Amino acid sequence: MLASILIASGAVGSGPATGFTYYKNPGPFSSGVAGVFKLLVPYNDPHLLTGASKAVRAPLTIAFTRVGYPVVGHVVSAVCILCNISAINGSLYIGSRSLASMATSRYAPAILARTTKRGVPFLAMLATNIFCLLVFTNVSSGASVLYSWIVNLAGVSSFLAWMGIMLCHLRFRKALRLQNIPLSTLPFRTITYPIGTWTGFIALVVLTLIQGWTSFLNPFSIIDFLQAYILLPVFLVFLFGYWAYHRDGFVDLAACDLQTGHVERSEAEIASVMKEDYEGATGSKRRLARAWEWIVG
């Protein structure tokens, strides 16, 4: 952000200050929440992401090249590549372990739970890596098309995942009430329940339904519609398919097991642990610990 401000103000580079020049004419490269990056590059720059582009540059890379510092642009590109590698590595780790865990719990084919002698779920890792082949669709369809599909699918899947988390929280708290388990047995509790949980759940449902509203504009875009909503029927097919195959539905909250794996700790023990963490903290850490203690109750 600081670099963007310095470039736009003319403090960096040999050219004049651009200010809001590109924002006004011919227009910014993004209509979303790109912040001050919109000031750096016009929308018609040939190196930006377009439907016909096969490779693109980051806005900062283009901006530094424009003001006469291409080397800095290369540094920005290198940082972007390293960040992408880190994100991909983390995503592959999370994806493969989640898939292996699902296989262990009978939510995915059992073969995906197989591991090496060191405990690496190699088949789940292989299955997760297969999705990396999607990048080759860039050759035929263009970078922007692939990017739009990935962003939309990732966004909808995140909405669905968080809806599941909210629903699990609501049903968990209801199960506690039905089984007469006091909240004092929980080491952490949210102060926003139930309003915060219900608000989050409803908001996610609404966002999921309206996030593809632009596809209904004149003329109707079937591609945009599929990008926004194709994951919903796929999710429902997997959900009801699992229920039909295993012949089970919602768990009986009055009889579900909430004790297995539960670590018995008294309120005094929990308070003692939190007190030790608080007293061992100093400065900003102590303030954060105090805020966290207030949040979780």
N, C-alpha and C positions, 0 to 999 in steps of 0.2 A: 504493500500500500504506500509506504514511504517513497519507494522508488517511482511509483506511478505519479505521485504528487510532484516529485522533483523533475521528472521528465516533462510533465504537462506545464509546469511553471517556467521551464527553460533553464533551471538551475543545473541540469545535466545535459551535456551535448553542446554542439556548436550552432544548432539551429535556433530559430525563434521559439518563444513560448507558444504552445498550441492552445493551452487553456481548454475552452469548450468548442474549439473549431471543428473537430471531427464529430463532436456530439451533435452540432447543429447542421453541418454540411460535410459529407453527404448523409451522416447519421451514424450512431454507435453500432458496434458489431454485435451487441447483445441487447435484447429488450428485457432481460431478467435482472436478477440482483447481482450484477457483476461489479458494482461499486465504481471506484475511480478507474478501473481498467477500461471502462467505456471511453475515457478521455484519450486513450493512447492510440487507438487504431480505428480507422473508418471501416464501415461494414463491407466495403467493396475491395478491401485489400486482398490480393490474389493468394496470399499465404494463409488466410484464415480458412476455417472449416466450411466447406460448401458441399453441395450435393455431388459435384464432379471431382472433388479433391481426393487424392489417395494418401497424401501425407500432409500434415499441417505443422504449424509452429505455434508456440504459446504466445499470447498477446505481448507479454513482456519481452520475449525474444525479438519479435518484430519491432517493438518500440525502441529497444536499444540499438538495433541495426539501423533504424531510421535516423537516430540522432548521432550516428557515427561511432558506436561502441559495439561492433559485432561480436567481439570477444566476450563481453559481458553477457550478450545474448546466448552464446554457446554455453556459458556457465549456468545460466538459467535453464537451458535445455537439459544440461547434465543433471542438475538438481531435480528437475521434473522426472527424468528417467529413473534416478535413484529412488525417488518417492514412489513412483509406479512399481518398481521392483519390490520395494518394501511392502506396499499395499497388496500386490499380487501374492507374495510369499505368505503374508498373514492370512489372506483370503483362502489360499489353498490349504493352509493348516487348519483353519476353522472349518472350512467346507468338508474336508476329508474326515476330520474327527467327529463332526456332527453326523455325517453319513454313517460312519462306523457305529456311533452311539445309537442311531436310529435302527440300524441292523440288529444290534444287540437286544434292543427293546421290541423287536418284531415290527417296526414301522417301515423297514426297508428289507430287501432281500438279504437273507442271513449270510450269504457268501461275502458280502461287503464288510463283514466283521472280522474276516481273517487278517491276521497280522504276521509280521516277521518275528524272528526270535527276539528282536529288540522292542517289539510292541508297536511297530509302525503298520498302520492299516493300509497296506500297499494297494489292495484292490479299490478301496475307497479313494485313495489318492489318485489312482489311475482314472477312475470314473470322474473325479472332480477335474482332472487335467483335460479330459476330453472336451470340456466346454471351452477350453482355450482355443480350440480349432475355429471357433466363431470369428476370430480375428481375420481369417482368410476370406471371409465374405466381403471384406473391405475392397478386395481386388475387383469384384464385379459390381457391387452396389454403391460404393463410395463411402467415405469416412463418416459423413454426417448421417446417412441412413443407419449405418451400424450403431453409431453413437446414440441416436434417438431410440432405437430398439433396446439397447442395453440400459440406458437411463430410465426408460419407462418401465421395463420389466423389473429392474432393481428397486425402483420407487414403489411399485405396487406390491412386490414381495415384502418390502419393509413394512408397509401399511398392514398387510395381512399378518405378519409376524407379531407386530405390536398389538394388533387386535386380539390375537391369541393370548398374549401376555396379560392384557387387561382382563380378558374373560377368565383366564386361570386365576387371577387375583380375586375377582369377584366370587368365583365359585369356591376358592380356598377359604375366604373369610366366612362364606355361608356354611361351609362344612364345619368350621370351628364352632359356629353357633349351634348347629344341629347336634354336635357331639359334646357340647358343654365344655369345650376346651378354652380356658381363659386366655385373653390376649397377653397376659403377663408372662406366659411361657415363651413368647416370641422375643428374641433378642432385638429385633428391629421392627418398627411399625411406621407406616406412613400416616402423616397427620391430615392428609387430604382425602382419606377414604371416608365415605364412598363417593363423594361429589367429584373429587379429582379423577378417580378411576372411571366413573361413568362418563364424565366430560371427555376424557381422553378417548374412550371407546367410541362414543358417538361422533366425535370430531374425525376420527380415523375412518369411520364408515362413510361419512359425508365426503371427505377428501378422496376416498377411493372411487366414489361414484361420480364426482365432478371433475377429477383431474384430467379427463380427456374431453372436456367441453369444447375445445377448439375444433375437434373433428366434426362437430355438428354444424359448423359455420358453412355458409354458402360459398362454394359448393361443398357437399359432404365428402370427407376424405376417408375412404375405407382403410387405407394404410395407417393413418393416425388413429382411427378407431381401434384397429387390431392392436396397435402398439400399447394403447391405454388400457384395453379391457380383455385381451385374449387370455391373460393369466387367471382371470376370475373363473371362467368355466373349467380351466385346467385344474385349478385348486379344488373346485367342487367335485370334479370327477375323481380325483385322488381321495378326497375326504369320504365321499359316499361309497366309493369303491372299497376303501379299507373297511368301512362299517359293514358292507355287504359280505365281504370275504370273511371277516372275523366274527360276524354275527354279534357284534357288541355296539352299544351306543354310549350315551352319557353315563358316567360313573355315578352310583348311588352315593350322594354326599353324606348321608346319615351313616353309611357303613364303610366308606373308603378308609384306607389305612393311612393315618397321619402320625403314626408312632414309629414305624420302622425307619431306622436311620436318624431318628431325632436325638440330639444331644441334650441330655437333661442338665439344665443349669438353673440354679435358683436366681431370683432377682438380685440377691446380695452378691452372688458370684459375677453376674453380668455387670453390675454397678462397679465392682472392684476392678474388673478388667478395663472398663471404660475410664475409671479414675486413674489407673496406672498409665494408660495411653495419654490422658489429658495432662497429668503431672509431668510426664516425660517430654511433652512438647514445649516449644518455646516460640515466642514471637507470633509470626503469621500462622504457624502450625497450630498454636494453641487457639487462636481465633477461629481457624477452620474447624478444629475439634469441637469448640464450643457451639459453632453453627450446626455442625453435623449432629451433635447431641440434641440440640433443640429440634432439628428436623425429624429425627427418628424417634423422638420422645423418650 
